[in-house]
Amino acid sequence: MEGAKRQLDLVTIGRSCIDLYGEQTGGRLEDMTSFAKYIGGSPTNTAVGASRLGLRSALVTRVGADHFGRFIHEQLRREGVCVDGLVTDRERLTALVFLGIRDPDTFPLIFYRENCADMALGVSDIDVELVQSARSVLINGTHLSRPNVFDASVHACELARAAGARVVFDIDYRPVLWGLTGRDMGENRFVADAEVTARLQQVLPLCDLIVGTEEEIHILGGSTDTIAALRAIRARSDALLVCKRGALGCSAFPAAIPDRLDDGVVGRGFQVEVFNVLGAGDAFMAGFLRGWLRDEPLSTCCEYANACGAIVVSRHGCAPAMPTWDELQAFLGGGERPFRLRDDAALEQLHWATTRARVHEDLTVLAVDHRSQFEDICRETGADPARIPAFKALVLQAVDRLARGDDRFGVLLDGRYGMRALEAAADRPYWIGRPIELPGSRPLVFESSADVATELATWPYNHVVKCLVFYHPDDPRELCEQQERQLLRLQDACRKTRHELLLEVIASRHGPVDQYTAARAIQCLYDRGMKPDWWKLEPAADGATWGHIERAIRRNDPLCHGVLLLGLQAPSEVLADSFRSAAASPIVKGFAVGRTIFADAAARWLSGSFDDEAAIADLCARFAVLVEAWREARAAALACRSEAV
């Protein structure tokens, strides 16, 4: 079992749902028209936040046997959270939450949790080995509202304590989930109730750390006087108590409760604009645990927690807003930052680059996103262009035959002729790229609506946006600026729609090239503010060119995924030679080649001299030659680097 084989830092237990966040802000939930989908639920958010901060985390919950339950599984895996404790419930649906951002004090929230999967969690769902493999277990106050989940939470705590682990209690009080408010009052954070207080206090003797806002301390302690409530909690538990105080940071109490909150242990606080408080508490918990589970000084734990809360309170969403360890370190050591923190371009870029879903160290892509080239083939062969989509569907079958589910493979397909193939690729594990540019345009024009962001909003999240630009560093300044403005618009759209961007640069069509040309072009674009996730560049036979390219990328964006080689319809043997030169540079991760592979098969199939099987076999064989050449070149380069070390 994956979870039991490795020592975990943290197992969180409780809510797991889908957050549907209104994308419009400043108005009523009634007036929001589109929603972003994220994983959510306090223990789920904390597990993600902890993982991003370098802790080995796992989640124990139930999800429905539905699309959203599968999404939670997949996203947790992408986040590095162990999912051995997730139980699939075939009778109940995954819970939903609709959330909105109206103003700094108002966050409308509706829970759709009628007989939902995570509230059916029971004692039998607790994986003993998983819990006992962890250094800490976190339980959640919301889940104590139901007897079955209360029993499961207590059972996990008892297992943890028996194994010498620490128990963390996130009070997480939501009156609506205890039936104390109307269902349209999900944002209400406090309703006094003696029965809730009594229920929550039953777990206090099991706890080593208790964290809550002042309102949550009130419900747990049974008093609206915060000091009195803390003392009531202290009378029942020797746990470290941490009171979250919003913009004032927090106060921690390892022993007796003083007369003032300010007399507790505090960490450095951070003043930022409040954009969205939802999720900030879960980020606070993740930050505190990053320090506490590594035995950092208590003031440091508070500082980590305050910083994580400040970062997340400035962003849209809960789980996706959680900072990474690199991001937290940069925030703590970065000096002056804008009060409106989401305007900090450097921090936002670091967040984006360190939370991207997949890292590909070896990627071989069959590029069939061509449109004008296929139209040319149809004119030359007299074929009907209406047949092009069927050929592109065969291309995906050829990739599938060669790759057999290997996620080091990918496809580049367009939406004009390749839509059926793109739809079929959704069920495959391959990297998917999709073009946005109007073929042959110079200056760059997008093949979409005038507002490129509205086009990208219709694309699945896992489609990498590919943009080809004919750009030479010695182009007239007016042309360069025109193309750069378009690229910056595209990059901004990609960030807003959460799509990765692959920028393909071809310089050789419009000017002489030497060993410096590609690197100069890259530097020009970096200087203008471009930071694509991928570069797609022309092949070069000399190592000097790649050395200049790598230095330019490392200097400007060391977190860039890397470079894919394009083919320019060069013969396979010429590309194989260029692979040997490129593979020596670690920045080159593979290739995305098209016409070298598909041109002959397309002409024959469209003209009727190839049947489907012949076309698939030809495509597969030609693709295999380049894949083998690349992997041989890469293996040789890795061996050379190893010998040099």
C-alpha positions as MATLAB code, in Angstrom:
seq = 'MEGAKRQLDLVTIGRSCIDLYGEQTGGRLEDMTSFAKYIGGSPTNTAVGASRLGLRSALVTRVGADHFGRFIHEQLRREGVCVDGLVTDRERLTALVFLGIRDPDTFPLIFYRENCADMALGVSDIDVELVQSARSVLINGTHLSRPNVFDASVHACELARAAGARVVFDIDYRPVLWGLTGRDMGENRFVADAEVTARLQQVLPLCDLIVGTEEEIHILGGSTDTIAALRAIRARSDALLVCKRGALGCSAFPAAIPDRLDDGVVGRGFQVEVFNVLGAGDAFMAGFLRGWLRDEPLSTCCEYANACGAIVVSRHGCAPAMPTWDELQAFLGGGERPFRLRDDAALEQLHWATTRARVHEDLTVLAVDHRSQFEDICRETGADPARIPAFKALVLQAVDRLARGDDRFGVLLDGRYGMRALEAAADRPYWIGRPIELPGSRPLVFESSADVATELATWPYNHVVKCLVFYHPDDPRELCEQQERQLLRLQDACRKTRHELLLEVIASRHGPVDQYTAARAIQCLYDRGMKPDWWKLEPAADGATWGHIERAIRRNDPLCHGVLLLGLQAPSEVLADSFRSAAASPIVKGFAVGRTIFADAAARWLSGSFDDEAAIADLCARFAVLVEAWREARAAALACRSEAV';
ca = [
       0.000    0.000    0.000;
       1.438    3.349   -1.069;
       0.522    5.227    2.104;
       1.734    2.532    4.474;
       5.078    2.120    2.731;
       6.234    5.643    3.467;
       6.272    7.767    6.545;
       3.626   10.460    6.268;
       3.771   13.793    8.053;
       0.048   14.396    8.088;
      -3.265   12.603    7.552;
      -6.302   14.885    7.367;
      -9.794   13.502    7.879;
     -13.122   14.988    6.853;
     -14.734   17.145    4.212;
     -13.905   16.784    0.538;
     -16.035   18.472   -2.055;
     -16.102   20.522   -5.214;
     -15.833   24.284   -4.796;
     -17.676   26.167   -7.526;
     -16.347   29.707   -7.236;
     -18.164   32.590   -8.880;
     -15.821   34.195  -11.404;
     -17.535   37.565  -11.157;
     -16.803   39.585   -8.015;
     -18.486   42.538   -6.371;
     -22.071   41.368   -6.746;
     -24.679   38.944   -5.443;
     -24.348   35.214   -5.961;
     -27.611   35.546   -7.887;
     -25.799   37.699  -10.454;
     -22.754   35.477  -10.984;
     -22.922   33.692  -14.315;
     -19.852   31.423  -14.437;
     -18.000   29.365  -11.872;
     -14.477   27.988  -11.589;
     -14.205   24.386  -10.380;
     -11.681   23.494   -7.672;
     -11.324   20.767   -5.077;
     -12.407   21.982   -1.653;
     -13.365   21.197    1.913;
     -11.181   22.291    4.829;
      -9.228   19.025    5.400;
      -8.740   18.651    1.647;
      -7.412   22.182    1.325;
      -5.068   21.653    4.267;
      -3.730   18.405    2.788;
      -2.980   20.234   -0.463;
      -1.449   23.201    1.336;
       0.745   20.940    3.440;
       1.915   19.002    0.397;
       2.845   22.203   -1.430;
       4.908   23.218    1.595;
       6.890   19.994    1.502;
       4.988   17.839    3.993;
       3.964   14.316    3.045;
       0.203   14.432    3.407;
      -2.748   12.106    2.920;
      -6.523   12.561    3.024;
      -9.134   10.210    4.485;
     -12.636   10.858    3.190;
     -15.386    9.556    0.945;
     -16.141   10.782   -2.566;
     -18.891    9.828   -4.944;
     -18.489    7.366   -7.820;
     -19.004   10.302  -10.148;
     -17.079   12.746  -12.311;
     -16.387   15.058   -9.394;
     -15.175   12.233   -7.183;
     -12.780   11.180   -9.922;
     -11.626   14.788  -10.259;
     -10.808   14.917   -6.540;
      -8.780   11.696   -6.885;
      -6.902   13.007   -9.915;
      -6.239   16.472   -8.523;
      -4.976   15.167   -5.191;
      -2.550   12.918   -7.031;
      -1.354   15.872   -9.076;
      -0.823   17.762   -5.817;
       1.248   14.925   -4.346;
      -1.361   14.006   -1.709;
      -1.634   10.297   -0.901;
      -5.115    9.033   -1.834;
      -4.978    5.595   -0.204;
      -7.523    6.823    2.337;
     -10.139    7.900   -0.221;
     -13.182    5.649   -0.269;
     -15.465    5.676   -3.306;
     -19.105    5.767   -2.259;
     -21.359    4.248   -4.919;
     -24.599    5.344   -3.250;
     -23.911    9.041   -2.614;
     -22.722   11.957   -4.686;
     -19.689   14.134   -4.083;
     -20.638   17.285   -2.187;
     -20.748   20.698   -3.892;
     -20.251   24.197   -2.542;
     -21.112   27.398   -4.422;
     -19.034   30.380   -3.286;
     -18.895   34.036   -4.192;
     -16.810   37.128   -3.439;
     -19.000   40.189   -2.956;
     -16.829   42.551   -0.878;
     -14.055   42.275    1.745;
     -16.643   41.273    4.381;
     -19.234   39.322    2.405;
     -18.697   35.872    0.876;
     -22.011   34.187   -0.017;
     -21.769   30.429    0.288;
     -24.216   27.579   -0.289;
     -23.438   23.987    0.733;
     -25.012   21.199   -1.334;
     -24.421   18.362    1.123;
     -27.679   16.427    1.347;
     -26.667   12.807    2.068;
     -23.273   13.496    0.493;
     -20.400   11.040    0.299;
     -17.976   12.539    2.799;
     -20.580   12.678    5.578;
     -21.026    8.908    5.271;
     -17.470    8.274    6.485;
     -17.426    5.607    9.181;
     -15.051    3.761   11.501;
     -14.574    0.970    8.960;
     -13.236    3.499    6.436;
     -10.255    4.389    8.616;
      -7.166    2.648    7.266;
      -5.248    1.608   10.368;
      -1.887    1.263    8.624;
      -2.266    4.583    6.884;
      -3.069    6.466   10.078;
      -0.331    4.742   12.042;
       2.212    5.574    9.349;
       1.706    9.306    9.996;
       3.364   11.700   12.410;
       0.090   13.580   12.881;
      -3.643   13.274   12.271;
      -5.953   16.249   11.737;
      -9.668   16.067   12.482;
     -12.235   18.660   11.564;
     -15.053   20.146   13.611;
     -17.639   20.058   10.849;
     -17.430   16.288   10.667;
     -18.164   15.937   14.361;
     -21.775   16.965   13.618;
     -22.723   13.413   12.604;
     -22.384   10.377   14.911;
     -20.769    8.120   12.297;
     -18.117   10.662   11.325;
     -17.588   11.634   14.962;
     -16.833    7.994   15.748;
     -14.503    7.692   12.729;
     -12.619   10.847   13.749;
     -12.219    9.709   17.362;
     -11.102    6.261   16.207;
      -8.409    7.829   14.005;
      -7.240    9.998   16.919;
      -6.993    6.992   19.209;
      -5.006    5.073   16.603;
      -2.683    8.032   16.149;
      -2.066    8.481   19.855;
      -1.423    4.750   20.288;
       1.214    5.009   17.556;
       2.863    8.029   19.207;
       1.549   10.546   16.671;
       0.179   14.020   17.351;
      -3.502   14.926   17.041;
      -4.544   18.241   15.489;
      -8.049   19.669   15.854;
      -9.230   22.279   13.346;
     -12.412   23.613   14.962;
     -13.801   24.660   11.534;
     -17.223   25.728   12.779;
     -19.947   26.091   10.154;
     -23.291   26.651   11.927;
     -25.269   25.828    8.793;
     -23.820   22.305    8.757;
     -25.056   21.803   12.317;
     -28.556   22.869   11.240;
     -28.378   26.153   13.175;
     -29.038   28.630   10.334;
     -30.998   28.792    7.118;
     -29.408   26.974    4.205;
     -28.732   30.260    2.423;
     -26.533   31.445    5.313;
     -23.493   29.275    4.718;
     -21.158   32.226    5.286;
     -22.411   32.680    8.876;
     -19.484   31.763   11.138;
     -21.020   31.838   14.627;
     -24.185   30.749   16.388;
     -23.882   29.904   20.090;
     -25.171   26.429   20.897;
     -24.540   24.463   24.090;
     -25.024   21.083   22.401;
     -22.408   21.866   19.762;
     -19.998   23.013   22.456;
     -20.531   19.801   24.416;
     -20.003   17.655   21.321;
     -16.804   19.442   20.294;
     -15.370   19.320   23.807;
     -15.537   15.530   23.828;
     -12.422   15.349   21.634;
     -10.332   17.800   23.639;
      -8.498   15.209   25.773;
      -7.193   13.595   22.556;
      -5.645   16.759   21.096;
      -2.079   18.065   20.930;
      -2.871   21.162   18.841;
      -6.144   23.091   18.581;
      -6.573   25.872   16.011;
      -9.508   28.203   15.461;
     -10.681   31.752   14.854;
     -11.993   33.752   17.801;
     -15.553   32.710   16.877;
     -14.473   29.075   16.765;
     -12.726   29.428   20.115;
     -16.032   30.832   21.433;
     -18.059   27.797   20.350;
     -15.462   25.346   21.619;
     -15.042   27.126   24.961;
     -18.711   27.928   25.439;
     -18.212   31.670   25.918;
     -18.146   34.761   23.717;
     -15.330   36.128   25.882;
     -12.241   34.864   24.061;
      -9.992   34.658   27.136;
     -12.711   32.886   29.132;
     -13.278   30.464   26.258;
      -9.557   29.716   25.992;
      -9.398   29.044   29.724;
     -12.366   26.701   29.499;
     -10.586   24.800   26.729;
      -7.344   24.766   28.732;
      -9.207   23.203   31.666;
     -10.022   20.230   29.458;
      -6.841   19.948   27.360;
      -3.102   20.474   27.627;
      -2.909   21.032   23.862;
      -1.150   23.951   22.224;
      -3.929   26.470   21.517;
      -3.723   28.790   18.528;
      -6.201   31.629   18.039;
      -6.393   33.044   14.507;
      -6.987   36.799   14.556;
      -7.319   37.751   10.904;
      -5.236   40.783    9.951;
      -3.707   40.773   13.461;
      -2.085   37.402   12.817;
      -2.428   34.864   15.604;
      -1.658   34.159   19.247;
      -0.415   30.786   20.450;
      -0.711   29.494   23.996;
       1.435   26.510   24.972;
       0.548   26.683   28.684;
      -1.577   28.874   30.953;
      -3.818   31.451   29.284;
      -2.741   35.053   30.023;
      -5.093   37.975   30.503;
      -4.619   39.328   26.974;
      -4.405   37.676   23.558;
      -1.385   39.832   22.753;
       0.518   38.134   25.579;
       0.574   34.820   23.743;
       3.342   33.758   21.367;
       2.993   35.613   18.075;
       4.796   35.642   14.760;
       5.348   38.378   12.230;
       2.082   39.546   10.712;
       1.414   40.809    7.185;
      -0.864   43.598    6.027;
      -2.438   42.830    2.640;
      -5.676   43.669    0.885;
      -8.449   41.232    1.791;
      -9.852   39.855   -1.451;
     -11.174   36.461   -0.359;
     -11.084   35.083    3.187;
     -12.336   31.661    2.115;
      -9.499   29.151    2.367;
      -7.142   31.463    4.242;
      -7.672   29.519    7.464;
      -6.758   26.250    5.768;
      -3.607   27.868    4.406;
      -2.862   29.148    7.919;
      -3.135   25.599    9.243;
      -0.866   24.207    6.522;
       1.745   26.873    7.232;
       1.612   26.309   10.980;
       1.972   22.549   10.539;
       4.967   23.042    8.211;
       6.793   24.565   11.147;
       5.242   22.612   14.022;
       5.834   19.168   12.534;
       9.455   20.138   11.840;
       9.873   21.342   15.455;
      10.481   24.957   14.472;
      10.212   27.660   17.170;
       6.601   28.534   17.918;
       7.070   32.100   16.666;
       8.311   30.697   13.345;
       5.274   28.414   13.100;
       3.069   31.472   13.617;
       4.981   33.442   11.000;
       4.615   30.665    8.419;
       0.910   30.455    9.216;
       0.334   34.196    9.023;
       2.211   34.428    5.724;
       0.277   31.565    4.134;
      -3.004   33.102    5.249;
      -1.989   36.496    3.865;
      -1.076   34.991    0.497;
      -4.320   33.055    0.136;
      -6.563   35.876    1.366;
      -5.383   37.817   -1.688;
      -6.429   35.190   -4.263;
      -9.394   33.521   -5.912;
     -10.080   29.997   -4.719;
      -8.941   27.900   -1.774;
      -6.851   24.837   -2.711;
      -5.396   26.363   -5.916;
      -4.360   29.496   -4.006;
      -2.199   27.610   -1.485;
       1.461   28.699   -1.641;
       4.371   26.372   -2.297;
       7.456   26.250   -0.078;
       9.492   28.206   -2.652;
       6.742   30.804   -2.806;
       6.509   31.104    0.971;
      10.267   31.565    1.239;
      10.193   34.243   -1.445;
       7.320   36.023    0.302;
       9.062   36.007    3.665;
      12.380   37.210    2.276;
      11.284   39.391   -0.607;
      11.187   42.843    0.986;
       8.494   45.330   -0.037;
       5.373   43.930   -1.697;
       2.218   45.692   -2.920;
      -0.712   45.908   -0.489;
      -2.855   44.378   -3.258;
      -0.739   41.251   -3.206;
      -2.110   39.657   -6.363;
      -0.503   42.553   -8.252;
       2.935   41.190   -7.302;
       3.898   39.820  -10.736;
       7.012   38.014   -9.519;
       5.151   36.216   -6.720;
       2.261   35.277   -9.004;
       4.669   33.900  -11.610;
       6.429   31.848   -8.927;
       3.068   30.532   -7.754;
       2.096   29.585  -11.300;
       5.413   27.935  -12.105;
       5.621   25.905   -8.898;
       2.036   24.601   -9.009;
       1.850   23.418  -12.629;
       0.395   19.953  -12.764;
       2.975   17.905  -14.639;
       6.692   18.025  -15.282;
       7.857   16.306  -18.476;
      11.516   15.397  -18.633;
      11.042   13.407  -21.839;
       8.307   14.277  -24.320;
       7.812   13.095  -27.900;
       4.922   14.774  -29.707;
       3.349   14.096  -33.090;
       2.336   17.536  -34.343;
      -0.715   17.475  -36.612;
      -2.085   20.916  -35.824;
      -1.402   22.077  -39.386;
      -4.332   23.569  -41.267;
      -3.112   25.386  -44.370;
      -0.668   22.538  -45.133;
      -3.506   20.005  -45.154;
      -5.550   22.271  -47.377;
      -2.552   22.421  -49.748;
      -2.366   18.612  -49.806;
      -6.056   18.457  -50.698;
      -5.552   20.902  -53.570;
      -2.564   18.920  -54.841;
      -4.342   15.549  -54.642;
      -7.855   16.706  -55.542;
      -9.101   15.405  -52.193;
     -12.120   16.753  -50.363;
     -11.010   18.853  -47.315;
     -13.981   17.369  -45.466;
     -11.860   14.200  -45.137;
      -9.088   15.931  -43.148;
     -10.753   15.386  -39.726;
     -10.922   11.635  -40.349;
      -7.198   11.523  -41.128;
      -6.365   13.398  -37.944;
      -8.388   10.856  -35.991;
      -6.174    8.157  -37.535;
      -3.127   10.063  -36.305;
      -4.313    9.707  -32.729;
      -4.766    5.979  -33.288;
      -1.182    5.777  -34.568;
       0.133    7.575  -31.483;
      -1.902    5.259  -29.285;
      -0.545    2.184  -31.060;
       3.051    3.275  -30.506;
       2.684    4.824  -27.056;
       0.373    2.250  -25.466;
      -0.537    4.616  -22.667;
       2.984    5.982  -22.096;
       2.487    9.574  -20.929;
       5.834   10.616  -22.400;
       3.984   10.875  -25.719;
       1.818   13.734  -26.923;
      -0.181   15.177  -29.792;
      -0.606   18.652  -31.259;
      -4.071   18.946  -32.790;
      -6.142   21.879  -33.979;
      -9.772   22.707  -33.363;
     -10.600   23.365  -37.035;
      -9.870   19.932  -38.490;
      -8.719   18.000  -35.435;
     -11.640   18.468  -33.067;
     -12.827   14.860  -33.220;
      -9.288   13.716  -32.466;
      -9.006   16.221  -29.591;
     -12.232   14.875  -28.146;
     -10.973   11.308  -28.386;
      -7.640   12.292  -26.818;
      -9.471   13.393  -23.657;
      -9.526    9.798  -22.440;
      -5.820    9.219  -23.090;
      -2.926   10.093  -20.749;
      -0.965   11.960  -23.427;
       0.230   15.561  -23.439;
      -2.153   17.627  -25.608;
      -1.248   20.855  -27.400;
      -3.579   23.026  -29.483;
      -2.794   26.006  -31.739;
      -4.267   29.466  -31.292;
      -2.586   31.400  -34.140;
      -4.019   32.037  -37.594;
      -1.736   29.979  -39.866;
       0.956   32.022  -41.577;
      -0.016   35.318  -39.949;
       2.718   37.940  -39.569;
       2.104   40.054  -37.590;
       0.478   37.498  -35.341;
      -3.303   37.093  -35.516;
      -5.316   34.666  -33.409;
      -7.615   32.137  -35.036;
     -10.490   32.894  -32.691;
     -12.660   35.758  -31.523;
     -11.180   39.211  -31.116;
     -10.819   38.491  -27.393;
      -8.533   35.474  -27.170;
      -9.448   34.865  -23.522;
     -13.056   34.101  -24.457;
     -11.790   31.448  -26.870;
      -9.473   29.851  -24.331;
     -12.300   29.782  -21.791;
     -13.923   27.107  -23.995;
     -10.821   24.863  -24.008;
     -10.333   22.007  -21.546;
      -7.827   22.783  -18.823;
      -5.342   20.133  -20.004;
      -4.955   21.612  -23.504;
      -1.611   23.395  -23.751;
      -2.001   26.563  -25.823;
       0.501   26.519  -28.684;
       1.261   29.754  -30.517;
       3.564   29.996  -33.551;
       5.101   33.395  -34.144;
       7.427   34.310  -37.012;
       9.728   36.512  -34.999;
      13.282   37.615  -35.696;
      15.192   39.822  -33.221;
      16.226   42.082  -36.111;
      12.675   42.628  -37.380;
      11.564   46.268  -37.643;
      10.795   47.597  -34.165;
       7.175   48.376  -35.050;
       6.586   44.781  -36.173;
       8.277   43.377  -33.071;
       6.172   45.547  -30.791;
       2.970   44.593  -32.576;
       3.722   40.875  -32.217;
       4.886   41.267  -28.612;
       1.618   42.991  -27.668;
      -0.322   40.063  -29.077;
       1.829   37.567  -27.194;
       1.407   39.443  -23.922;
      -2.361   39.445  -24.431;
      -2.214   35.713  -25.005;
      -0.070   35.073  -21.953;
      -2.431   37.086  -19.775;
      -5.379   35.110  -21.134;
      -3.619   31.819  -20.473;
      -2.950   32.766  -16.862;
      -6.566   33.745  -16.335;
      -7.888   30.531  -17.867;
      -5.149   28.384  -16.222;
      -3.740   27.029  -19.487;
      -0.063   26.370  -20.069;
       1.491   28.211  -23.012;
       3.909   26.792  -25.575;
       5.529   29.518  -27.650;
       6.911   28.387  -31.014;
       9.413   30.808  -32.501;
      10.583   30.569  -36.109;
      13.228   33.141  -37.034;
      14.749   31.598  -40.163;
      11.872   32.553  -42.490;
      12.560   36.281  -42.250;
      16.246   36.857  -41.723;
      19.662   35.266  -41.394;
      20.336   33.093  -38.351;
      23.490   32.250  -36.486;
      24.297   30.651  -33.154;
      22.971   33.710  -31.290;
      19.712   34.373  -33.146;
      17.349   32.090  -31.218;
      18.777   33.157  -27.864;
      18.443   36.828  -28.841;
      14.821   36.295  -29.853;
      14.102   34.555  -26.558;
      15.778   37.355  -24.612;
      13.791   40.006  -26.452;
      10.565   38.262  -25.495;
      11.645   37.807  -21.894;
      12.526   41.500  -21.756;
       8.966   42.303  -22.811;
       7.560   40.182  -19.954;
       6.912   36.862  -21.703;
       7.392   33.716  -19.613;
       5.922   30.830  -21.595;
       5.760   27.421  -19.951;
       7.362   25.840  -23.012;
       9.457   26.987  -25.968;
       9.279   25.242  -29.318;
      12.361   26.068  -31.371;
      14.022   25.289  -34.674;
      16.576   22.476  -34.745;
      20.274   23.370  -34.702;
      23.231   21.126  -35.424;
      25.742   22.923  -33.217;
      26.064   22.835  -29.448;
      26.915   26.534  -29.234;
      23.383   27.504  -30.303;
      21.858   25.353  -27.593;
      24.276   26.702  -25.026;
      23.147   30.258  -25.741;
      19.473   29.214  -25.675;
      19.830   27.399  -22.360;
      21.606   30.295  -20.699;
      18.898   32.709  -21.836;
      16.121   30.515  -20.431;
      17.886   29.685  -17.153;
      18.749   33.335  -16.586;
      15.202   34.580  -17.091;
      12.966   31.688  -16.033;
      14.729   28.771  -14.333;
      11.337   27.109  -13.711;
      10.461   26.943  -17.438;
       9.425   23.436  -18.488;
      11.954   23.522  -21.320;
      12.236   23.308  -25.103;
      10.647   21.063  -27.705;
      12.256   20.800  -31.130;
      10.208   21.474  -34.241;
      10.881   19.700  -37.508;
      10.326   22.111  -40.464;
       9.699   19.047  -42.641;
      13.373   18.063  -42.452;
      14.200   14.436  -43.373;
      14.338   11.993  -40.478;
      18.099   11.535  -40.750;
      18.663   15.312  -40.575;
      16.448   15.542  -37.501;
      18.281   12.624  -35.903;
      21.550   14.562  -36.303;
      20.007   17.636  -34.719;
      18.694   15.487  -31.844;
      22.235   14.500  -30.922;
      23.262   18.131  -30.640;
      20.121   19.235  -28.807;
      20.042   16.332  -26.346;
      23.328   17.507  -24.882;
      21.409   20.476  -23.434;
      19.236   19.533  -20.428;
      16.808   22.321  -21.322;
      15.652   20.342  -24.395;
      12.978   17.854  -23.318;
      11.987   16.328  -26.638;
      10.374   17.167  -29.959;
       7.073   18.088  -31.590;
       7.448   17.083  -35.247;
       4.726   16.862  -37.874;
       5.224   16.892  -41.636;
       8.332   14.715  -41.519;
       6.039   12.026  -40.132;
       2.599   12.610  -41.643;
       3.125   14.305  -45.039;
       3.425   11.158  -47.180;
       0.707    9.218  -45.350;
      -1.671   12.192  -45.554;
      -1.180   12.592  -49.305;
      -1.677    8.886  -49.926;
      -4.691    8.502  -47.635;
      -6.437   11.645  -48.861;
      -5.874   10.601  -52.472;
      -7.253    7.113  -51.768;
      -4.054    5.060  -52.276;
      -3.780    4.257  -48.542;
      -6.517    2.657  -46.470;
      -6.879    3.382  -42.765;
      -4.606    0.568  -41.614;
      -1.868    1.462  -44.084;
      -1.960    5.092  -42.958;
      -1.805    4.173  -39.265;
       1.057    1.739  -39.856;
       3.036    4.289  -41.869;
       2.524    7.027  -39.287;
       3.441    4.689  -36.465;
       6.633    3.507  -38.189;
       7.869    7.018  -39.061;
       7.068    8.333  -35.594;
       8.863    5.355  -34.018;
      12.052    6.148  -35.967;
      12.206    9.655  -34.495;
      11.247    8.513  -31.001;
      14.059    5.947  -31.045;
      16.525    8.499  -32.422;
      15.606   10.999  -29.721;
      15.823    8.495  -26.877;
      19.157    7.181  -28.096;
      20.506   10.735  -28.313;
      19.151   11.550  -24.871;
      20.579    8.383  -23.311;
      23.991    9.127  -24.804;
      23.857   12.703  -23.504;
      22.865   11.563  -20.017;
      25.720    9.060  -20.009;
      28.181   11.797  -20.977;
      26.907   14.080  -18.228;
      27.157   11.249  -15.722;
      30.752   10.510  -16.723;
      31.613   14.199  -16.453;
      30.328   14.254  -12.884;
];
